[in-house]
């Protein structure tokens, strides 16, 4: 059996990676991302490929390169190293909650950070 942490109900992928990353060192792999996908969104088979195209080759790089805080308040909490409260997503989704902006790659909007609806 695995000793990896379990995502909280309706916790988004990015909030999960942030929460787990503060407690576990990065092992230069996407092990927490894969674990989240296997438990919450098993149909998201292209997730690894997509985050790698956005510069996320390990769990910590997903947080550094593929997303950014959506508000100044979230950025202040992250800078202070405090916990953030996930605003939740539907089960099976790999989209970030509204605390985060996902970077879109070349085929997903020219590498700019955009809200989900854009």
Secondary structure as UniProt FT lines:
FT   TURN            9..10
FT   HELIX           13..21
FT   TURN            22..23
FT   HELIX           31..40
FT   TURN            42..43
FT   TURN            45..46
FT   HELIX           47..53
FT   TURN            54..55
FT   HELIX           59..61
FT   HELIX           62..66
FT   STRAND          67..69
FT   HELIX           72..79
FT   TURN            80..81
FT   TURN            91..92
FT   TURN            98..99
FT   STRAND          100..103
FT   HELIX           106..108
FT   TURN            109..111
FT   STRAND          113..114
FT   TURN            116..117
//
